[in-house]
Amino acid sequence: MVLQDSVDAGDTRVGVQLEPFLHQVGGHMSLMKYDEHTVCKPLISREQRFYESLPLAMKRFTPQYKGTITVHLQRDNRGHLSLVALPLKENQESFKVSPESAAVAIWQTLQQTTSSGSARPLAQLRQSLKESPTNALLRSEFHFNAQVSSMVEDPKGNQVEKRRNVNPWALHCHEAHLTRLCSEYPEDKRHRFLLLENVVSQYTHPCILDLKMGTRQHGDDVSEEKKARHMRKCAQSTSACLGVRICGMQVYQTDKKHFLCKDKYYGRKLSVDGFRQALHQFLHDGTRLRRELLEPILCRLRALLSVIQSQISYRFYSSSLLLIYDGQEPLERTRDHMHPQEALQLADGSASEGLAKVDIRMIDFAHTTYKGSWKEHTTYDGPDTGFIFGLENLIGILQAIQGD
């Protein structure tokens, strides 16, 4: 479904106030939440064209494309700044968000401005964190448990403090994006955003691993300086020897009731053995290794490998692969309806694939090239061997963990 992407000066429809997407674990462009099932990101023409010409076989491995929308900065009479998108024409009402939403509490802080009108997106939020997000990001070898405090009403109407887990990388991206928009563009500037499926909306505690795929990350259209920078990153990380490196991760720890997070700086420093340990950590809930997830993940990775091998001329430079599962185990749902032997299998981690909900999605196609793409001067023959190399190594490492 394609949303309207034009704005008339006299259009007085109520806009949709975008919220931060708090489960962003990687990348540098800020993801925003449009509604429960839709996220949006700044539009890049090459990525839009990819989604609009997406091969049928790849659709199950990419977020659903929902069109484009226009977004603009808006300041209210108190000086608070927000990003606002126009809703569907057939829906004249503004998008309603629950006061319990963690994103609302964050976004209210991000909107704070100084009396002079310059943006201070995270000034108050930093006071709620144990340390500055910037400093924390530089200490990426540690585990994060960044929390934000907000006041909510209890059932009796009393104001109580509620603390929520927040991924530090998501806050970093939101701060950088909002600051850039405020400093580089006037408030009436219209920005185009892509609308995509929120692939983690169905998960209670989404555990996400963002993997940068391939042995090459620079596109054909980048400058020599940027090309050299990306080549150095690949050469100094597992991208060169494995064709894959970690760009971000969050995994729910059931014993501590919070997400354990890692960022791209952590991923760049990993050795091959460190990469294997990080994969093991991603599948560990703080109490046990979630072995029941391995076969469903491997099954989907093998299916994706078959699809990529069939995509002649495609090069997925700088694209990522998301591995997703729910940190909340389906114990309550299953134990009342299973045979005692099945309950024992679930307890020791050998439950059937049907009980393990996992997902594999490719994202980020700003540098993807293929034969027939608009204004492409370079075309390639055969499938993307760098991406395939990374997938094969990823499958091999997960098979080794499965066999341990």
Long-range contacts (C-beta under 8 A, 24 or more apart in sequence): 1-66, 1-67, 2-66, 2-67, 2-68, 3-66, 3-67, 3-68, 3-69, 3-88, 3-195, 4-69, 4-70, 4-86, 4-88, 4-89, 5-67, 5-68, 5-69, 5-70, 5-192, 6-70, 7-70, 7-72, 7-86, 7-190, 11-86, 13-86, 13-87, 13-89, 13-92, 14-87, 14-92, 14-93, 14-94, 15-74, 15-84, 15-85, 15-86, 15-87, 15-94, 16-84, 16-85, 16-86, 16-87, 16-94, 16-95, 17-82, 17-83, 17-84, 17-94, 17-95, 17-97, 17-107, 18-71, 18-82, 18-83, 18-84, 18-85, 19-97, 19-101, 19-103, 19-104, 19-106, 19-107, 20-103, 20-106, 20-107, 20-110, 20-170, 20-171, 20-174, 21-103, 21-170, 21-198, 22-102, 22-103, 22-106, 22-166, 22-167, 22-170, 23-167, 23-170, 23-200, 23-206, 23-208, 23-250, 24-167, 24-169, 24-170, 24-173, 24-248, 25-167, 25-169, 25-170, 25-208, 25-209, 25-210, 25-247, 25-248, 25-249, 25-250, 25-261, 25-263, 26-169, 26-210, 26-212, 26-247, 26-248, 26-263, 26-264, 26-320, 27-173, 27-210, 27-247, 27-248, 27-320, 27-364, 28-173, 28-176, 29-173, 29-177, 30-173, 30-174, 30-176, 30-177, 30-178, 31-170, 31-173, 32-83, 32-193, 33-103, 33-198, 34-69, 34-85, 34-95, 34-195, 35-95, 36-198, 36-201, 37-197, 37-198, 37-201, 38-66, 38-195, 38-196, 38-197, 38-198, 39-195, 39-196, 39-197, 39-198, 40-69, 40-71, 40-85, 40-193, 40-194, 40-195, 40-196, 41-193, 41-194, 41-196, 42-177, 42-191, 42-192, 42-193, 42-194, 43-68, 43-191, 43-192, 43-193, 43-194, 44-194, 44-366, 45-374, 46-221, 46-365, 46-366, 46-367, 46-368, 46-373, 47-194, 47-364, 47-365, 47-366, 47-368, 48-194, 49-373, 49-374, 50-365, 50-368, 50-370, 50-373, 51-194, 51-196, 51-365, 53-372, 53-373, 55-311, 57-307, 57-310, 57-311, 58-307, 58-311, 58-362, 61-304, 61-307, 61-360, 61-361, 61-362, 62-361, 62-362, 62-363, 63-196, 63-197, 63-198, 63-199, 63-361, 63-363, 64-196, 64-197, 65-194, 65-195, 65-196, 65-197, 66-195, 66-196, 66-197, 67-195, 68-192, 68-193, 68-194, 68-195, 69-192, 69-193, 69-195, 70-190, 70-191, 70-192, 70-193, 71-190, 71-191, 71-192, 71-193, 72-187, 72-188, 72-189, 72-190, 72-191, 73-181, 73-182, 73-185, 73-187, 73-189, 74-187, 75-113, 75-117, 75-187, 79-113, 79-115, 79-117, 80-108, 80-111, 80-112, 80-113, 81-111, 81-113, 81-119, 81-178, 81-182, 82-107, 82-111, 83-178, 83-181, 85-193, 99-152, 99-153, 100-152, 102-148, 102-164, 102-166, 105-148, 105-150, 105-164, 106-148, 106-166, 106-171, 106-174, 108-150, 109-148, 110-174, 110-175, 110-178, 118-182, 119-178, 119-179, 119-182, 119-183, 121-174, 121-175, 121-178, 121-179, 122-171, 122-174, 122-175, 125-171, 133-168, 133-171, 133-172, 133-175, 134-172, 136-168, 137-168, 137-169, 137-172, 137-263, 137-265, 138-265, 140-262, 140-263, 140-265, 140-266, 140-269, 141-266, 141-269, 143-260, 143-261, 143-262, 144-168, 144-259, 144-260, 144-261, 144-262, 145-256, 145-258, 145-259, 145-260, 146-171, 146-261, 147-258, 165-258, 165-259, 167-250, 167-259, 167-261, 168-261, 168-263, 169-248, 169-261, 169-263, 169-264, 199-322, 199-324, 199-359, 199-361, 200-324, 202-357, 203-324, 203-325, 203-326, 203-327, 203-328, 203-357, 204-326, 204-327, 204-328, 205-252, 205-259, 205-326, 205-327, 205-328, 206-250, 206-324, 206-325, 206-326, 206-327, 207-250, 207-251, 207-252, 207-282, 207-324, 207-325, 207-326, 207-327, 208-248, 208-249, 208-250, 208-322, 208-323, 208-324, 209-246, 209-248, 209-249, 209-251, 209-279, 209-282, 209-322, 209-323, 209-324, 210-246, 210-247, 210-248, 210-249, 210-320, 210-321, 210-322, 211-244, 211-245, 211-246, 211-247, 211-320, 211-321, 211-322, 211-323, 211-390, 211-394, 212-239, 212-244, 212-245, 212-246, 212-247, 212-267, 212-318, 212-320, 213-243, 213-244, 213-316, 213-319, 213-320, 213-321, 213-362, 213-386, 213-387, 213-390, 213-391, 214-239, 214-243, 214-244, 214-316, 214-317, 214-318, 214-319, 214-384, 214-386, 214-387, 214-389, 214-390, 215-239, 215-240, 215-243, 215-386, 215-389, 215-390, 216-317, 216-386, 217-317, 217-318, 217-367, 218-317, 218-318, 218-367, 219-317, 219-318, 219-366, 219-367, 219-369, 220-317, 220-367, 220-369, 220-376, 220-377, 220-378, 221-367, 222-367, 230-318, 233-268, 236-268, 237-267, 237-268, 237-269, 237-270, 238-270, 238-271, 238-272, 238-275, 239-390, 241-272, 242-272, 242-275, 242-389, 242-390, 242-393, 242-394, 243-386, 243-387, 243-388, 243-389, 243-390, 243-391, 243-392, 243-393, 244-275, 244-321, 244-390, 244-391, 244-393, 244-394, 245-270, 245-275, 246-270, 246-275, 246-278, 247-320, 249-278, 249-281, 249-282, 251-281, 251-282, 251-283, 251-284, 251-285, 251-327, 252-285, 252-327, 252-328, 253-285, 253-286, 253-327, 254-285, 254-286, 254-287, 254-327, 254-329, 255-285, 255-286, 255-287, 256-286, 259-327, 260-286, 275-397, 276-397, 276-400, 276-401, 279-397, 279-398, 279-401, 280-401, 282-323, 283-401, 285-327, 285-329, 288-349, 289-349, 289-401, 290-325, 290-329, 290-349, 290-356, 291-349, 291-350, 291-402, 292-346, 292-349, 292-350, 292-351, 292-352, 292-353, 292-355, 292-356, 293-325, 293-356, 293-358, 294-398, 294-401, 294-402, 295-353, 295-356, 295-402, 296-353, 296-356, 296-358, 297-323, 297-325, 297-358, 297-360, 297-398, 298-395, 298-398, 298-399, 298-402, 299-353, 300-358, 300-359, 300-360, 301-360, 301-391, 301-394, 301-395, 301-398, 302-395, 304-360, 304-362, 304-391, 305-388, 305-391, 305-392, 305-395, 308-383, 308-384, 308-387, 308-388, 308-391, 309-383, 309-388, 310-383, 311-370, 311-383, 311-384, 312-371, 312-381, 312-382, 312-383, 313-370, 313-371, 313-379, 313-380, 313-381, 313-382, 314-368, 314-369, 314-370, 314-380, 314-383, 314-384, 315-368, 315-369, 315-370, 315-380, 315-384, 315-386, 316-362, 316-365, 316-368, 316-384, 316-387, 317-367, 317-368, 317-369, 318-364, 318-366, 318-367, 319-362, 319-363, 319-364, 319-365, 319-367, 319-368, 319-387, 320-362, 320-363, 320-364, 321-360, 321-361, 321-362, 321-363, 321-391, 321-394, 322-359, 322-360, 322-361, 322-362, 322-363, 323-358, 323-359, 323-360, 324-358, 324-359, 324-360, 324-361, 325-356, 325-357, 325-358, 325-359, 326-357, 330-355, 330-357
